[in-house]
Amino acid sequence: MTAVAMERLGPWLIERVPDLQPPLTSTLIAGGRSNLTYRVDDATGHRVALRRPPARIDVKGAHDVAREFRIQQSLHQRSRVHVAAQLAFCDDEDVIGAPFSVMEFVGGIIARDTASAVALAEPARRRAGQALVDELVELHRVSPAELGLADLGRPEGYLARQLRRWSAQIHGEPATVALLSEGHDRLTGRIPRQQRTSLLHGDFRLDNVVLSEAGEVRAVLDWELSTQGDPLADLGWLLLYWQPEDRLAKVVPRGSELIGFPAAEELSARYATGTGLDLTELPYYIAFAAWRLAVITLGVAARYRGGGRAGSDLAVDGLAAEAGLLAEFALTRLDA
């Protein structure tokens, strides 16, 4: 964050979070593909987390930090889902150049890849997999209305809306566009019956949670894609990232291949037991997850070309190749 932004942020933040003591410093801890997250430290070692949109927004309605703030605040107050306490929200772009939210900083282990996942001992890895599914079950157990979020999107037709929304973002190499167009048509032609309407996280995976050393979930992060809809879309997304096929290993980062983490089949069975949902159509939801991630990846590549990298050093050409692999994988899962 620029020095000018910090000069403006300091007084604003100290007024609303009285425990903070100047001077404040900021460190970017997550950036590039989604909302940017900064750790803000004060003179005594107290810290909070700040979320703001990236410099360039690809899709109308995306990266809405006000919406993200509201969702986490509701979950913190009305559910047993582990989220950080929300401290303050600012819609005045004159402060740091964009709207932003401020929340409690939750420390712990974030298993973004194999190198970071080794911080969990083998027994803790098994517990982490179980706790991750239990957190998803808890999220899907309560209705959006119970959370005060009934107005968040529409309750029915989630998959059809998602397919329409993301298909409008398809662009890039002709071969990838052709694969994604075929995937869209096939996914649209066999949409499963929505068994339940739940609050969805939208990006639920191992590296979007903070874990304790024992493998317990301390906080679920990154709620910017949350809405209400078909809960199995969250499960399909989790499993796409959990133990992907070899050809996706470099596309979908994970640490869950280490010894000790439960197999994907065990996670699915635990989820089915916890929710009572029928998982017969699970291959469809994994295919949808891969297709959606391919389109999102193309959008990220376009944003990078426009200068909106914000802390990421990934190559644009590599992202385009990733999208092609994901598009192919989606079609293979539909044939499963």
Backbone torsions as a table, in degrees:
resi	resn	phi	psi	omega
1	MET	NA	140.1	-175.7
2	THR	-67.7	159.0	178.9
3	ALA	-61.4	-38.0	179.2
4	VAL	-63.7	-43.5	179.1
5	ALA	-62.4	-41.2	179.8
6	MET	-65.6	-36.5	177.9
7	GLU	-61.5	-37.9	179.4
8	ARG	-79.4	-36.5	-177.4
9	LEU	-67.7	-40.6	-174.5
10	GLY	-50.6	-60.2	-179.9
11	PRO	-60.3	-40.2	179.8
12	TRP	-60.3	-45.9	-174.4
13	LEU	-73.0	-41.7	-178.4
14	ILE	-64.8	-32.6	177.4
15	GLU	-65.2	-32.0	-174.4
16	ARG	-100.2	-21.0	176.4
17	VAL	-124.7	84.0	-170.0
18	PRO	-58.8	-23.6	-178.0
19	ASP	-69.7	-17.3	-178.2
20	LEU	-75.8	140.0	180.0
21	GLN	-121.2	128.8	179.0
22	PRO	-69.9	157.7	2.2
23	PRO	-83.3	158.1	178.4
24	LEU	-105.5	147.2	173.9
25	THR	-129.2	153.9	-179.3
26	SER	-126.7	147.8	177.8
27	THR	-135.8	126.5	176.6
28	LEU	-71.9	122.1	-179.2
29	ILE	-113.5	-12.2	174.9
30	ALA	-156.3	125.0	-178.4
31	GLY	-156.5	169.4	174.3
32	GLY	108.4	-71.3	-171.0
33	ARG	-92.5	-16.3	-176.7
34	SER	-143.9	-160.9	174.3
35	ASN	-56.3	146.9	-177.7
36	LEU	-87.5	139.3	179.2
37	THR	-117.6	127.0	177.0
38	TYR	-115.9	140.8	167.3
39	ARG	-92.5	126.3	179.4
40	VAL	-111.2	118.6	-178.6
41	ASP	-107.0	143.2	175.4
42	ASP	-103.7	-174.5	-174.1
43	ALA	-68.8	-19.1	-176.7
44	THR	-101.0	-1.5	-177.6
45	GLY	97.2	-3.7	174.6
46	HIS	-70.7	140.1	-178.3
47	ARG	-138.0	152.7	173.6
48	VAL	-132.2	168.4	176.7
49	ALA	-110.8	140.3	179.1
50	LEU	-121.1	134.6	178.8
51	ARG	-118.7	133.5	176.0
52	ARG	-142.9	159.5	179.1
53	PRO	-70.2	160.3	172.9
54	PRO	-68.9	171.5	-176.2
55	ALA	-64.7	-33.8	-179.4
56	ARG	-126.2	130.7	-178.4
57	ILE	-102.9	126.7	-173.0
58	ASP	-81.4	-40.8	-171.0
59	VAL	-123.9	133.9	178.3
60	LYS	-56.6	130.4	179.9
61	GLY	90.1	-10.4	-179.9
62	ALA	-78.9	159.5	174.7
63	HIS	60.8	34.7	-177.8
64	ASP	-83.7	99.4	-175.8
65	VAL	-72.4	-25.7	177.0
66	ALA	-66.3	-42.2	178.7
67	ARG	-65.4	-43.9	178.9
68	GLU	-60.7	-42.4	178.0
69	PHE	-60.7	-46.7	-178.0
70	ARG	-62.4	-42.6	-178.2
71	ILE	-63.4	-47.4	-178.7
72	GLN	-67.5	-36.8	177.6
73	GLN	-61.8	-42.6	179.5
74	SER	-66.2	-43.9	179.3
75	LEU	-63.4	-39.7	-179.3
76	HIS	-65.0	-35.3	-175.9
77	GLN	-88.5	-28.2	-168.1
78	ARG	-124.5	7.6	-178.4
79	SER	-143.9	175.8	175.7
80	ARG	-100.4	8.8	175.5
81	VAL	-69.6	135.7	-177.3
82	HIS	-83.2	110.2	175.2
83	VAL	-134.7	158.4	178.5
84	ALA	-69.7	144.8	174.6
85	ALA	-65.6	132.0	-179.7
86	GLN	-87.7	129.3	-172.0
87	LEU	-103.7	-38.9	-175.9
88	ALA	-164.8	154.5	175.8
89	PHE	-133.9	143.1	-179.5
90	CYS	-131.5	123.6	176.0
91	ASP	-105.1	7.1	178.4
92	ASP	-88.3	104.7	-175.9
93	GLU	-70.1	-9.3	178.0
94	ASP	-71.2	-16.7	-177.1
95	VAL	-72.6	-57.9	-179.8
96	ILE	-127.1	6.1	178.6
97	GLY	98.2	1.5	180.0
98	ALA	-165.4	158.1	172.4
99	PRO	-65.1	154.9	-179.5
100	PHE	-155.9	160.2	175.1
101	SER	-122.9	155.0	179.9
102	VAL	-127.1	134.4	-177.9
103	MET	-139.7	167.5	173.9
104	GLU	-56.7	139.2	174.9
105	PHE	-88.1	118.9	-178.5
106	VAL	-102.6	113.8	-179.7
107	GLY	-85.0	159.2	178.8
108	GLY	151.6	-158.6	-177.0
109	ILE	-101.6	127.6	171.5
110	ILE	-114.1	112.4	-175.2
111	ALA	-86.0	77.1	-177.4
112	ARG	-74.8	-24.5	-177.6
113	ASP	-161.2	-177.2	-177.4
114	THR	-60.3	-41.1	-177.0
115	ALA	-60.7	-38.1	179.7
116	SER	-84.2	-28.0	-178.7
117	ALA	-69.6	-22.2	180.0
118	VAL	-67.3	-12.6	175.3
119	ALA	-65.6	-18.5	175.8
120	LEU	-90.3	127.2	174.3
121	ALA	-66.0	160.0	-174.3
122	GLU	-54.4	-46.5	178.0
123	PRO	-62.5	-33.4	-179.7
124	ALA	-70.0	-28.3	178.4
125	ARG	-65.7	-41.8	178.1
126	ARG	-63.3	-43.6	179.6
127	ARG	-65.0	-35.9	-179.6
128	ALA	-61.9	-43.1	178.1
129	GLY	-62.8	-43.6	179.1
130	GLN	-65.7	-43.8	-178.9
131	ALA	-65.1	-34.2	178.5
132	LEU	-62.6	-46.3	178.8
133	VAL	-66.7	-40.9	179.0
134	ASP	-60.5	-36.6	177.9
135	GLU	-65.7	-40.3	178.7
136	LEU	-67.1	-39.7	176.2
137	VAL	-60.3	-44.4	180.0
138	GLU	-63.0	-41.3	178.1
139	LEU	-61.5	-42.0	-176.0
140	HIS	-83.5	-10.4	-178.8
141	ARG	-73.9	-40.1	-177.4
142	VAL	-89.0	146.2	179.4
143	SER	-83.4	153.6	175.0
144	PRO	-55.6	-34.4	179.4
145	ALA	-64.1	-39.8	178.1
146	GLU	-63.1	-26.8	-179.8
147	LEU	-90.2	-1.7	-176.0
148	GLY	76.3	23.7	-175.5
149	LEU	-121.8	28.0	-177.8
150	ALA	-63.3	-22.5	-179.1
151	ASP	-88.7	6.1	-177.5
152	LEU	-86.2	93.4	-176.4
153	GLY	73.6	-166.1	180.0
154	ARG	-113.3	146.0	-172.2
155	PRO	-72.3	-30.0	-174.9
156	GLU	-113.5	162.5	174.3
157	GLY	70.9	28.7	-176.0
158	TYR	-58.5	-50.6	-175.4
159	LEU	-63.3	-41.7	179.4
160	ALA	-62.6	-41.7	178.7
161	ARG	-65.6	-42.0	179.3
162	GLN	-62.9	-41.8	179.7
163	LEU	-64.6	-39.6	177.0
164	ARG	-66.7	-45.6	-176.1
165	ARG	-61.8	-50.6	-173.9
166	TRP	-76.7	-26.3	178.4
167	SER	-63.8	-27.5	178.5
168	ALA	-70.0	-13.1	-178.7
169	GLN	-100.4	4.3	-177.4
170	ILE	-74.1	123.5	177.2
171	HIS	-162.7	164.2	179.0
172	GLY	130.9	-148.4	-179.4
173	GLU	-64.2	138.5	-177.7
174	PRO	-53.9	-38.6	-178.2
175	ALA	-65.0	-42.4	179.3
176	THR	-68.5	-41.2	177.9
177	VAL	-59.4	-41.2	179.6
178	ALA	-63.5	-42.9	179.0
179	LEU	-64.0	-42.8	-179.4
180	LEU	-69.0	-35.3	176.9
181	SER	-66.3	-41.6	176.4
182	GLU	-64.0	-42.9	178.2
183	GLY	-60.7	-42.4	178.6
184	HIS	-59.5	-46.1	-177.8
185	ASP	-64.2	-41.9	-177.7
186	ARG	-72.1	-39.5	177.4
187	LEU	-65.4	-40.9	179.9
188	THR	-66.0	-32.5	-176.2
189	GLY	-77.2	-11.1	-177.8
190	ARG	-140.8	44.4	179.5
191	ILE	-65.2	126.0	179.1
192	PRO	-69.9	161.0	174.7
193	ARG	-66.7	132.5	177.5
194	GLN	-77.0	112.0	-174.3
195	GLN	-77.0	-26.6	-175.0
196	ARG	-155.6	153.8	171.0
197	THR	-107.1	123.1	-178.0
198	SER	-133.2	166.0	167.5
199	LEU	-74.9	128.0	178.9
200	LEU	-102.9	147.3	173.2
201	HIS	-79.0	-46.7	177.1
202	GLY	96.4	-18.6	179.8
203	ASP	-150.4	46.0	-172.1
204	PHE	-82.5	114.7	-179.4
205	ARG	-159.3	170.3	-173.9
206	LEU	-56.2	-41.8	-175.0
207	ASP	-84.6	9.9	172.7
208	ASN	-110.3	22.8	173.4
209	VAL	-130.9	151.2	172.0
210	VAL	-98.9	127.7	-176.5
211	LEU	-112.0	151.5	169.9
212	SER	-82.0	171.2	178.1
213	GLU	-63.3	-25.0	178.7
214	ALA	-83.4	-5.5	179.1
215	GLY	93.8	8.9	177.0
216	GLU	-82.4	149.1	178.7
217	VAL	-79.8	123.1	176.5
218	ARG	-94.9	-34.8	179.1
219	ALA	-162.2	140.0	170.9
220	VAL	-94.8	130.7	-174.1
221	LEU	-105.8	171.2	166.4
222	ASP	58.4	74.3	-176.9
223	TRP	-98.8	17.7	-171.9
224	GLU	-67.0	-22.0	179.9
225	LEU	-99.4	8.2	-176.1
226	SER	-67.4	142.5	175.5
227	THR	-161.9	-175.2	172.8
228	GLN	-102.9	147.5	-177.5
229	GLY	170.3	-149.3	-175.3
230	ASP	-80.4	115.9	-175.2
231	PRO	-62.9	-26.5	-178.4
232	LEU	-68.6	-14.8	174.2
233	ALA	-65.7	-37.5	175.9
234	ASP	-65.8	-41.8	-179.8
235	LEU	-65.2	-43.1	178.1
236	GLY	-59.9	-39.8	178.3
237	TRP	-64.8	-44.6	178.2
238	LEU	-58.6	-44.9	-176.2
239	LEU	-72.5	-30.3	174.7
240	LEU	-59.3	-40.4	-178.8
241	TYR	-84.0	-16.6	-169.0
242	TRP	-70.5	-64.2	-179.8
243	GLN	-140.0	73.2	-174.9
244	PRO	-68.9	162.3	177.4
245	GLU	-62.3	159.9	-173.9
246	ASP	-53.4	-39.1	-175.9
247	ARG	-70.2	-14.9	177.5
248	LEU	-99.8	0.9	-172.9
249	ALA	-58.8	-35.6	-179.4
250	LYS	-88.8	-8.5	-178.9
251	VAL	-93.3	-41.6	-175.3
252	VAL	-110.8	96.7	-177.2
253	PRO	-65.6	139.1	178.3
254	ARG	-159.6	161.9	174.0
255	GLY	-118.6	2.7	-170.7
256	SER	-77.0	-0.4	177.3
257	GLU	-82.7	-6.5	179.4
258	LEU	-66.2	151.6	176.9
259	ILE	-59.3	133.4	178.1
260	GLY	114.7	-33.3	178.3
261	PHE	-71.2	140.7	178.7
262	PRO	-64.5	153.3	175.0
263	ALA	-70.7	158.4	-179.6
264	ALA	-58.1	-36.8	-179.5
265	GLU	-62.9	-36.5	178.5
266	GLU	-68.0	-39.2	177.8
267	LEU	-63.1	-43.4	-179.8
268	SER	-61.5	-44.5	-179.6
269	ALA	-64.0	-39.1	179.3
270	ARG	-65.5	-40.4	178.5
271	TYR	-65.1	-44.5	-179.6
272	ALA	-60.7	-41.4	178.6
273	THR	-64.9	-41.7	-176.9
274	GLY	-71.6	-31.2	-175.6
275	THR	-106.3	-22.8	-175.2
276	GLY	75.6	12.4	-178.6
277	LEU	-84.5	149.7	178.1
278	ASP	-82.9	124.3	-176.8
279	LEU	-103.5	20.9	-179.6
280	THR	-56.1	-38.6	-176.5
281	GLU	-92.4	19.7	-177.1
282	LEU	-57.4	-38.5	176.8
283	PRO	-56.6	-34.2	176.7
284	TYR	-61.0	-46.1	-176.4
285	TYR	-67.4	-32.2	175.3
286	ILE	-70.0	-39.2	176.2
287	ALA	-62.9	-43.8	177.6
288	PHE	-60.8	-41.3	179.4
289	ALA	-61.2	-43.7	-179.8
290	ALA	-65.9	-42.1	179.1
291	TRP	-62.6	-47.5	-179.8
292	ARG	-62.0	-42.7	179.3
293	LEU	-64.3	-35.2	177.1
294	ALA	-61.6	-45.1	179.9
295	VAL	-66.0	-42.7	178.4
296	ILE	-60.7	-41.0	-179.9
297	THR	-62.4	-39.5	176.2
298	LEU	-63.7	-38.3	178.4
299	GLY	-65.6	-38.8	177.1
300	VAL	-63.9	-41.7	178.4
301	ALA	-59.6	-41.2	179.4
302	ALA	-65.0	-39.6	179.3
303	ARG	-65.7	-38.9	178.5
304	TYR	-62.7	-40.7	178.9
305	ARG	-62.4	-29.1	179.9
306	GLY	-87.2	4.3	176.3
307	GLY	95.4	7.5	-177.4
308	GLY	-96.0	51.1	-177.9
309	ARG	-74.2	-44.0	176.1
310	ALA	47.9	65.3	171.9
311	GLY	92.7	1.6	179.9
312	SER	-111.2	140.6	179.3
313	ASP	-110.6	17.0	179.6
314	LEU	-66.9	144.3	-179.2
315	ALA	-81.5	137.8	-179.4
316	VAL	-61.9	-42.9	-179.3
317	ASP	-62.2	-34.7	177.9
318	GLY	-66.6	-36.7	178.2
319	LEU	-64.8	-39.8	179.0
320	ALA	-63.0	-39.5	177.9
321	ALA	-66.2	-39.8	177.4
322	GLU	-59.1	-43.6	-179.2
323	ALA	-59.9	-40.3	178.6
324	GLY	-63.2	-43.1	178.4
325	LEU	-63.4	-40.8	178.9
326	LEU	-66.0	-39.5	178.9
327	ALA	-63.3	-40.9	177.0
328	GLU	-65.0	-43.6	-178.9
329	PHE	-61.4	-39.2	179.3
330	ALA	-58.6	-41.8	179.9
331	LEU	-66.9	-37.9	179.3
332	THR	-66.1	-36.3	179.2
333	ARG	-68.8	-32.7	177.4
334	LEU	-67.8	-23.0	177.9
335	ASP	-87.2	-6.6	-175.0
336	ALA	-68.6	NA	NA
